[in-house]
Structures are given as structure tokens and as C-alpha cells.
Amino acid sequence: MVGLGCSWPSAISPRADDRVPVIAAELAAAEAGNRTVTADQVAHRYDVSRRTGERLLAAARQHLQQRS
């Protein structure tokens, strides 16, 4: 909410989403095959908005970084 000074504490992590590891695996396979995965593709596959697709893709990238 804009103007109310609300912010999320950094200690709170986003809720677990079963789609993230699946997208992370797809992302890793795509990178190995020199392909890309776009937010639009993720949004279409999971029937979500493009913004949610962007968030899922970002979470999948973070998931991959944590595993390294």
C-alpha cells in the first residue's frame, strides 16, 4: 500500500512454491542447451500473469544459485 510506510521485513521469505524447482530444472536444461526461458513462456505454461512469470523465473534463478 503506497504511502502507508509498509514494508516487508527482510527475514520473511516468500512462501514455498512447488513450481520453482520445476522451473529451475527447466532453466538449467535450457541453459545447458543454449536456449532461454522467458517470463512469457512461464506465464503461459502456468496460466499466470507475465509479472508472476517474472517472479517465478527470478525465484527459479535464485533456487539454482543456492544449489551451487
GUTOR-215270 format. One record per residue: residue in one letter; z, y, x of N, C-alpha, C, CB in turn. Coordinates in pm, 1 decimal, padded with zeros to 6 digits. Each point is the difference from the previous one (the first is absolute). Glycine has a CB too. Layout:
# residues N
nuke aa:a, n_pz:Z, n_py:Y, n_px:X, ca_pz:Z, ca_py:Y, ca_px:X, c_pz:Z, c_py:Y, c_px:X, cb_pz:Z, cb_py:Y, cb_px:X
...
//
This chain:
# residues 68
nuke aa:m, n_pz:00000.0, n_py:-00117.1, n_px:00084.9, ca_pz:00000.0, ca_py:00117.1, ca_px:-00084.9, c_pz:00000.0, c_py:00123.0, c_px:00089.1, cb_pz:00121.7, cb_py:-00123.0, cb_px:-00185.5
nuke aa:v, n_pz:-00218.3, n_py:00203.2, n_px:00169.3, ca_pz:-00018.0, ca_py:00117.3, ca_px:00083.8, c_pz:00102.9, c_py:00105.5, c_px:-00034.1, cb_pz:-00243.6, cb_py:-00049.3, cb_px:00018.7
nuke aa:g, n_pz:00299.7, n_py:00108.4, n_px:00084.8, ca_pz:00091.2, ca_py:00111.0, ca_px:-00019.2, c_pz:00144.5, c_py:-00038.7, c_px:-00022.0, cb_pz:-00189.4, cb_py:00118.2, cb_px:-00091.1
nuke aa:l, n_pz:00220.3, n_py:-00244.6, n_px:00077.2, ca_pz:00137.8, ca_py:-00040.3, ca_px:-00024.4, c_pz:00072.5, c_py:-00040.8, c_px:00127.2, cb_pz:-00069.1, cb_py:-00072.3, cb_px:-00225.6
nuke aa:g, n_pz:-00002.8, n_py:00071.8, n_px:00337.5, ca_pz:00063.4, ca_py:-00035.7, ca_px:00125.3, c_pz:00029.0, c_py:-00147.8, c_px:00013.3, cb_pz:00096.4, cb_py:00223.6, cb_px:00002.1
nuke aa:c, n_pz:-00160.4, n_py:-00305.5, n_px:-00082.3, ca_pz:00022.1, ca_py:-00144.5, ca_px:00006.3, c_pz:-00078.3, c_py:-00058.4, c_px:00116.3, cb_pz:00037.3, cb_py:-00010.0, cb_px:-00249.1
nuke aa:s, n_pz:00025.9, n_py:-00077.6, n_px:00319.9, ca_pz:-00071.3, ca_py:-00073.7, ca_px:00104.2, c_pz:00064.0, c_py:-00136.6, c_px:00013.1, cb_pz:-00061.8, cb_py:00212.8, cb_px:00123.2
nuke aa:w, n_pz:-00016.8, n_py:-00310.0, n_px:-00081.3, ca_pz:00049.9, ca_py:-00134.8, ca_px:00017.7, c_pz:00066.5, c_py:-00011.7, c_px:00134.7, cb_pz:-00178.6, cb_py:-00090.8, cb_px:-00148.6
nuke aa:p, n_pz:00295.6, n_py:00031.3, n_px:00155.9, ca_pz:00061.8, ca_py:-00024.3, ca_px:00130.1, c_pz:-00088.0, c_py:-00093.9, c_px:00081.1, cb_pz:00230.5, cb_py:00035.0, cb_px:-00097.4
nuke aa:s, n_pz:-00238.5, n_py:-00011.6, n_px:00226.9, ca_pz:-00086.8, ca_py:-00081.5, ca_px:00084.1, c_pz:00047.8, c_py:-00143.8, c_px:00008.9, cb_pz:-00056.7, cb_py:00203.2, cb_px:00129.5
nuke aa:a, n_pz:00181.3, n_py:-00230.7, n_px:-00164.7, ca_pz:00052.1, ca_py:-00136.1, ca_px:00007.9, c_pz:-00052.0, c_py:-00088.0, c_px:-00112.8, cb_pz:00203.2, cb_py:00090.1, cb_px:00110.3
nuke aa:i, n_pz:-00256.8, n_py:-00029.7, n_px:-00215.1, ca_pz:-00050.7, ca_py:-00077.7, ca_px:-00112.0, c_pz:-00142.9, c_py:-00041.4, c_px:00031.4, cb_pz:00150.1, cb_py:00122.2, cb_px:-00164.5
nuke aa:s, n_pz:-00174.9, n_py:-00251.1, n_px:00160.1, ca_pz:-00135.1, ca_py:-00048.6, ca_px:00025.0, c_pz:-00068.3, c_py:-00027.3, c_px:-00134.0, cb_pz:00070.4, cb_py:-00101.0, cb_px:00222.9
nuke aa:p, n_pz:-00204.0, n_py:00102.1, n_px:-00221.5, ca_pz:-00069.6, ca_py:-00029.5, ca_px:-00125.0, c_pz:00030.1, c_py:-00142.2, c_px:-00045.2, cb_pz:-00181.8, cb_py:00162.1, cb_px:00061.4
nuke aa:r, n_pz:00171.8, n_py:-00184.9, n_px:-00190.3, ca_pz:00028.3, ca_py:-00133.8, ca_px:-00051.7, c_pz:-00098.9, c_py:-00099.2, c_px:00058.7, cb_pz:00092.9, cb_py:00096.9, cb_px:-00213.3
nuke aa:a, n_pz:-00048.0, n_py:-00219.1, n_px:00223.8, ca_pz:-00086.5, ca_py:-00104.8, ca_px:00053.3, c_pz:-00116.8, c_py:-00021.3, c_px:-00096.1, cb_pz:00196.1, cb_py:-00111.4, cb_px:00117.8
nuke aa:d, n_pz:-00312.8, n_py:00093.7, n_px:-00062.8, ca_pz:-00119.4, ca_py:-00019.9, ca_px:-00080.5, c_pz:-00073.3, c_py:-00121.7, c_px:00055.2, cb_pz:-00018.4, cb_py:00249.0, cb_px:-00054.7
nuke aa:d, n_pz:00002.0, n_py:-00349.6, n_px:-00027.6, ca_pz:-00064.1, ca_py:-00124.0, ca_px:00043.4, c_pz:-00144.3, c_py:00019.9, c_px:00045.3, cb_pz:00148.0, cb_py:-00120.6, cb_px:-00156.9
nuke aa:r, n_pz:-00208.9, n_py:00230.3, n_px:00116.7, ca_pz:-00139.1, ca_py:00024.9, ca_px:00038.3, c_pz:-00012.6, c_py:00041.3, c_px:00145.5, cb_pz:-00047.7, cb_py:00065.5, cb_px:-00234.2
nuke aa:v, n_pz:00152.5, n_py:-00005.6, n_px:00291.7, ca_pz:-00008.4, ca_py:00054.8, ca_px:00135.5, c_pz:-00032.6, c_py:-00106.2, c_px:00105.0, cb_pz:00162.9, cb_py:00174.2, cb_px:-00069.1
nuke aa:p, n_pz:-00092.5, n_py:-00288.8, n_px:00074.5, ca_pz:-00036.6, ca_py:-00099.9, ca_px:00100.9, c_pz:-00141.6, c_py:-00055.5, c_px:-00019.2, cb_pz:00241.1, cb_py:-00058.6, cb_px:00016.2
nuke aa:v, n_pz:-00285.0, n_py:00048.1, n_px:-00141.2, ca_pz:-00135.2, ca_py:-00048.3, ca_px:-00027.6, c_pz:-00102.7, c_py:00099.3, c_px:00053.0, cb_pz:00082.5, cb_py:-00122.2, cb_px:-00204.6
nuke aa:i, n_pz:-00059.6, n_py:00249.8, n_px:00178.6, ca_pz:-00091.1, ca_py:00104.2, ca_px:00046.8, c_pz:00006.0, c_py:00007.8, c_px:00152.9, cb_pz:00029.6, cb_py:00129.9, cb_px:-00216.7
nuke aa:a, n_pz:00089.0, n_py:-00147.7, n_px:00273.8, ca_pz:00013.9, ca_py:00002.1, ca_px:00146.4, c_pz:-00081.9, c_py:-00112.1, c_px:00063.0, cb_pz:00230.3, cb_py:00098.8, cb_px:-00021.9
nuke aa:a, n_pz:-00226.5, n_py:-00217.4, n_px:-00036.3, ca_pz:-00078.3, ca_py:-00112.8, ca_px:00051.9, c_pz:-00149.3, c_py:00029.2, c_px:-00011.0, cb_pz:00183.9, cb_py:-00159.3, cb_px:-00065.2
nuke aa:e, n_pz:-00223.1, n_py:00217.6, n_px:-00046.7, ca_pz:-00140.8, ca_py:00036.7, ca_px:-00018.5, c_pz:-00040.8, c_py:00106.9, c_px:00101.6, cb_pz:00016.1, cb_py:-00056.1, cb_px:-00245.9
nuke aa:l, n_pz:00072.2, n_py:00151.7, n_px:00268.2, ca_pz:-00026.7, ca_py:00106.8, ca_px:00095.8, c_pz:-00016.5, c_py:-00056.8, c_px:00141.1, cb_pz:00129.8, cb_py:00161.0, cb_px:-00143.9
nuke aa:a, n_pz:-00041.8, n_py:-00252.6, n_px:00182.2, ca_pz:-00008.4, ca_py:-00062.1, ca_px:00133.0, c_pz:-00130.2, c_py:-00078.5, c_px:00014.9, cb_pz:00251.3, cb_py:-00014.5, cb_px:00009.1
nuke aa:a, n_pz:-00288.6, n_py:-00060.6, n_px:-00111.9, ca_pz:-00125.0, ca_py:-00076.5, ca_px:00004.5, c_pz:-00121.0, c_py:00093.1, c_px:00007.1, cb_pz:00109.8, cb_py:-00184.9, cb_px:-00130.1
nuke aa:a, n_pz:-00103.5, n_py:00292.8, n_px:00056.4, ca_pz:-00110.7, ca_py:00096.1, ca_px:00000.6, c_pz:-00015.1, c_py:00064.7, c_px:00137.4, cb_pz:00037.2, cb_py:00043.5, cb_px:-00244.5
nuke aa:e, n_pz:00075.1, n_py:-00007.9, n_px:00305.5, ca_pz:-00005.4, ca_py:00062.1, ca_px:00132.5, c_pz:-00052.8, c_py:-00097.9, c_px:00104.0, cb_pz:00191.5, cb_py:00148.5, cb_px:-00062.8
nuke aa:a, n_pz:-00154.3, n_py:-00275.3, n_px:00050.1, ca_pz:-00049.2, ca_py:-00102.2, ca_px:00093.1, c_pz:-00150.8, c_py:-00018.3, c_px:-00015.4, cb_pz:00223.6, cb_py:-00116.0, cb_px:-00008.0
nuke aa:g, n_pz:-00272.4, n_py:00135.4, n_px:-00112.7, ca_pz:-00143.0, ca_py:-00013.1, ca_px:-00026.9, c_pz:-00074.8, c_py:00131.0, c_px:00008.1, cb_pz:00054.0, cb_py:-00190.8, cb_px:-00142.6
nuke aa:n, n_pz:00012.8, n_py:00293.5, n_px:00195.7, ca_pz:-00060.1, ca_py:00133.4, ca_px:00016.0, c_pz:-00048.9, c_py:00056.7, c_px:-00133.9, cb_pz:-00068.3, cb_py:-00063.1, cb_px:00233.6
nuke aa:r, n_pz:00150.2, n_py:00045.0, n_px:-00337.2, ca_pz:-00027.2, ca_py:00056.2, ca_px:-00132.7, c_pz:00113.8, c_py:00094.5, c_px:-00035.1, cb_pz:-00129.2, cb_py:-00207.1, cb_px:-00073.5
nuke aa:t, n_pz:00114.5, n_py:00275.1, n_px:-00035.1, ca_pz:00106.4, ca_py:00089.2, ca_px:-00045.9, c_pz:00043.8, c_py:-00039.2, c_px:-00140.9, cb_pz:-00090.7, cb_py:00186.8, cb_px:00143.9
nuke aa:v, n_pz:00211.8, n_py:-00150.3, n_px:-00175.8, ca_pz:00052.3, ca_py:-00013.4, ca_px:-00135.6, c_pz:00034.0, c_py:00141.3, c_px:-00044.5, cb_pz:00092.6, cb_py:-00238.6, cb_px:00037.2
nuke aa:t, n_pz:-00145.7, n_py:00279.5, n_px:-00150.1, ca_pz:00023.5, ca_py:00136.2, ca_px:-00047.6, c_pz:00099.1, c_py:00002.4, c_px:-00115.8, cb_pz:-00230.6, cb_py:00062.1, cb_px:00073.1
nuke aa:a, n_pz:00287.4, n_py:00053.3, n_px:-00094.2, ca_pz:00091.6, ca_py:00019.2, ca_px:-00112.6, c_pz:-00071.4, c_py:-00024.7, c_px:-00132.2, cb_pz:00131.1, cb_py:00166.4, cb_px:00134.4
nuke aa:d, n_pz:-00258.2, n_py:-00128.9, n_px:-00141.2, ca_pz:-00076.7, ca_py:-00023.6, ca_px:-00122.4, c_pz:-00015.2, c_py:-00149.4, c_px:-00028.1, cb_pz:-00122.9, cb_py:00215.0, cb_px:00038.3
nuke aa:q, n_pz:00100.7, n_py:-00294.5, n_px:00067.3, ca_pz:-00010.9, ca_py:-00144.9, ca_px:-00018.1, c_pz:00132.4, c_py:-00058.9, c_px:-00048.8, cb_pz:-00175.3, cb_py:-00008.6, cb_px:00180.4
nuke aa:v, n_pz:00284.2, n_py:00053.2, n_px:-00120.7, ca_pz:00132.5, ca_py:-00047.9, ca_px:-00040.0, c_pz:00028.1, c_py:00040.1, c_px:-00144.6, cb_pz:00081.7, cb_py:00015.9, cb_px:00238.9
nuke aa:a, n_pz:-00112.6, n_py:00108.0, n_px:-00272.0, ca_pz:00022.8, ca_py:00049.4, ca_px:-00136.3, c_pz:-00079.5, c_py:-00082.1, c_px:-00101.7, cb_pz:00041.0, cb_py:00231.2, cb_px:00091.3
nuke aa:h, n_pz:-00164.4, n_py:-00260.5, n_px:-00058.8, ca_pz:-00084.0, ca_py:-00077.9, ca_px:-00091.2, c_pz:00053.6, c_py:-00142.5, c_px:-00015.1, cb_pz:-00199.3, cb_py:00139.4, cb_px:00065.6
nuke aa:r, n_pz:00234.9, n_py:-00201.4, n_px:00046.2, ca_pz:00047.1, ca_py:-00139.3, ca_px:-00002.2, c_pz:00127.3, c_py:-00015.2, c_px:-00082.9, cb_pz:-00102.4, cb_py:-00034.7, cb_px:00225.6
nuke aa:y, n_pz:00193.4, n_py:00129.9, n_px:-00212.8, ca_pz:00128.6, ca_py:-00010.7, ca_px:-00069.0, c_pz:00008.2, c_py:00083.7, c_px:-00126.9, cb_pz:00102.0, cb_py:-00043.3, cb_px:00219.5
nuke aa:d, n_pz:-00213.6, n_py:00103.2, n_px:-00257.1, ca_pz:-00007.2, ca_py:00080.0, ca_px:-00122.7, c_pz:00109.3, c_py:00107.3, c_px:-00004.0, cb_pz:-00097.5, cb_py:-00198.3, cb_px:-00119.0
nuke aa:v, n_pz:00100.2, n_py:00276.8, n_px:00227.1, ca_pz:00095.2, ca_py:00110.8, ca_px:00011.7, c_pz:-00077.8, c_py:00126.3, c_px:00034.8, cb_pz:00187.9, cb_py:-00156.4, cb_px:00073.4
nuke aa:s, n_pz:-00119.3, n_py:00268.5, n_px:-00072.1, ca_pz:-00065.2, ca_py:00125.8, ca_px:00035.8, c_pz:-00035.5, c_py:00000.9, c_px:00148.7, cb_pz:00126.3, cb_py:00119.1, cb_px:-00183.0
nuke aa:r, n_pz:-00215.2, n_py:-00029.2, n_px:00219.6, ca_pz:-00037.4, ca_py:00012.2, ca_px:00140.7, c_pz:00122.0, c_py:00037.7, c_px:00083.5, cb_pz:-00234.1, cb_py:00067.1, cb_px:-00065.6
nuke aa:r, n_pz:00319.0, n_py:00018.8, n_px:00014.0, ca_pz:00120.3, ca_py:00041.5, ca_px:00073.3, c_pz:00092.1, c_py:-00119.9, c_px:00024.3, cb_pz:-00016.4, cb_py:00230.6, cb_px:-00102.1
nuke aa:t, n_pz:00032.7, n_py:-00315.3, n_px:00002.8, ca_pz:00080.8, ca_py:-00120.2, ca_px:00018.9, c_pz:-00066.8, c_py:-00091.4, c_px:00101.3, cb_pz:00088.0, cb_py:00017.5, cb_px:-00235.2
nuke aa:g, n_pz:-00219.7, n_py:-00025.3, n_px:00232.6, ca_pz:-00073.5, ca_py:-00076.0, ca_px:00101.3, c_pz:00027.6, c_py:00052.8, c_px:00140.0, cb_pz:-00177.6, cb_py:-00048.3, cb_px:-00168.4
nuke aa:e, n_pz:00183.0, n_py:00180.7, n_px:00181.6, ca_pz:00032.5, ca_py:00062.0, ca_px:00129.4, c_pz:00141.4, c_py:-00038.1, c_px:00044.1, cb_pz:-00154.7, cb_py:00192.0, cb_px:-00052.8
nuke aa:r, n_pz:00247.1, n_py:-00188.2, n_px:-00040.0, ca_pz:00139.0, ca_py:-00034.4, ca_px:00032.3, c_pz:00012.7, c_py:-00146.9, c_px:00041.1, cb_pz:00078.8, cb_py:00175.9, cb_px:-00161.2
nuke aa:l, n_pz:-00146.5, n_py:-00264.0, n_px:00088.3, ca_pz:00004.5, ca_py:-00141.8, ca_px:00033.6, c_pz:-00061.9, c_py:-00025.4, c_px:00137.1, cb_pz:-00010.5, cb_py:-00057.1, cb_px:-00243.8
nuke aa:l, n_pz:-00099.1, n_py:00123.5, n_px:00272.6, ca_pz:-00065.8, ca_py:-00016.0, ca_px:00129.2, c_pz:00089.3, c_py:00051.9, c_px:00113.0, cb_pz:-00224.7, cb_py:00021.6, cb_px:-00112.2
nuke aa:a, n_pz:00290.4, n_py:00090.3, n_px:00089.9, ca_pz:00092.7, ca_py:00053.6, ca_px:00100.3, c_pz:00117.5, c_py:-00094.9, c_px:00022.1, cb_pz:-00066.0, cb_py:00233.4, cb_px:-00065.2
nuke aa:a, n_pz:00117.6, n_py:-00290.0, n_px:-00042.3, ca_pz:00110.8, ca_py:-00095.0, ca_px:00011.9, c_pz:-00045.1, c_py:-00125.9, c_px:00073.1, cb_pz:00100.7, cb_py:00089.6, cb_px:-00211.9
nuke aa:a, n_pz:-00223.4, n_py:-00133.2, n_px:00187.7, ca_pz:-00053.4, ca_py:-00118.0, ca_px:00068.3, c_pz:-00015.4, c_py:00027.4, c_px:00149.4, cb_pz:-00120.2, cb_py:-00068.9, cb_px:-00210.4
nuke aa:r, n_pz:00074.7, n_py:00188.0, n_px:00245.7, ca_pz:-00011.6, ca_py:00036.0, ca_px:00142.8, c_pz:00137.9, c_py:00001.5, c_px:00065.5, cb_pz:-00206.7, cb_py:00137.4, cb_px:-00048.8
nuke aa:q, n_pz:00302.8, n_py:-00082.8, n_px:-00020.7, ca_pz:00137.2, ca_py:00003.4, ca_px:00052.5, c_pz:00055.2, c_py:-00142.7, c_px:00014.6, cb_pz:00036.9, cb_py:00226.9, cb_px:-00107.7
nuke aa:h, n_pz:-00068.0, n_py:-00311.4, n_px:00012.7, ca_pz:00041.6, ca_py:-00140.3, ca_px:00003.7, c_pz:-00055.9, c_py:-00068.0, c_px:00125.2, cb_pz:00008.9, cb_py:-00006.5, cb_px:-00252.9
nuke aa:l, n_pz:-00135.3, n_py:00033.1, n_px:00282.9, ca_pz:-00063.6, ca_py:-00058.0, ca_px:00119.5, c_pz:00065.7, c_py:00052.2, c_px:00127.6, cb_pz:-00216.8, cb_py:-00020.2, cb_px:-00125.8
nuke aa:q, n_pz:00249.8, n_py:00146.9, n_px:00130.2, ca_pz:00063.2, ca_py:00059.0, ca_px:00119.0, c_pz:00138.2, c_py:-00059.3, c_px:00023.2, cb_pz:-00128.0, cb_py:00212.1, cb_px:-00037.5
nuke aa:q, n_pz:00200.5, n_py:-00238.7, n_px:-00068.7, ca_pz:00134.1, ca_py:-00056.7, ca_px:00012.5, c_pz:-00004.3, c_py:-00142.9, c_px:00050.8, cb_pz:00076.5, cb_py:00148.0, cb_px:-00184.3
nuke aa:r, n_pz:-00184.8, n_py:-00218.6, n_px:00154.8, ca_pz:-00012.5, ca_py:-00138.8, ca_px:00044.6, c_pz:-00040.4, c_py:-00008.1, c_px:00146.7, cb_pz:-00061.4, cb_py:-00066.1, cb_px:-00232.7
nuke aa:s, n_pz:00007.9, n_py:00174.5, n_px:00288.9, ca_pz:-00044.2, ca_py:-00003.1, ca_px:00140.4, c_pz:00113.2, c_py:00018.5, c_px:00095.8, cb_pz:-00216.2, cb_py:00087.0, cb_px:-00070.6
//
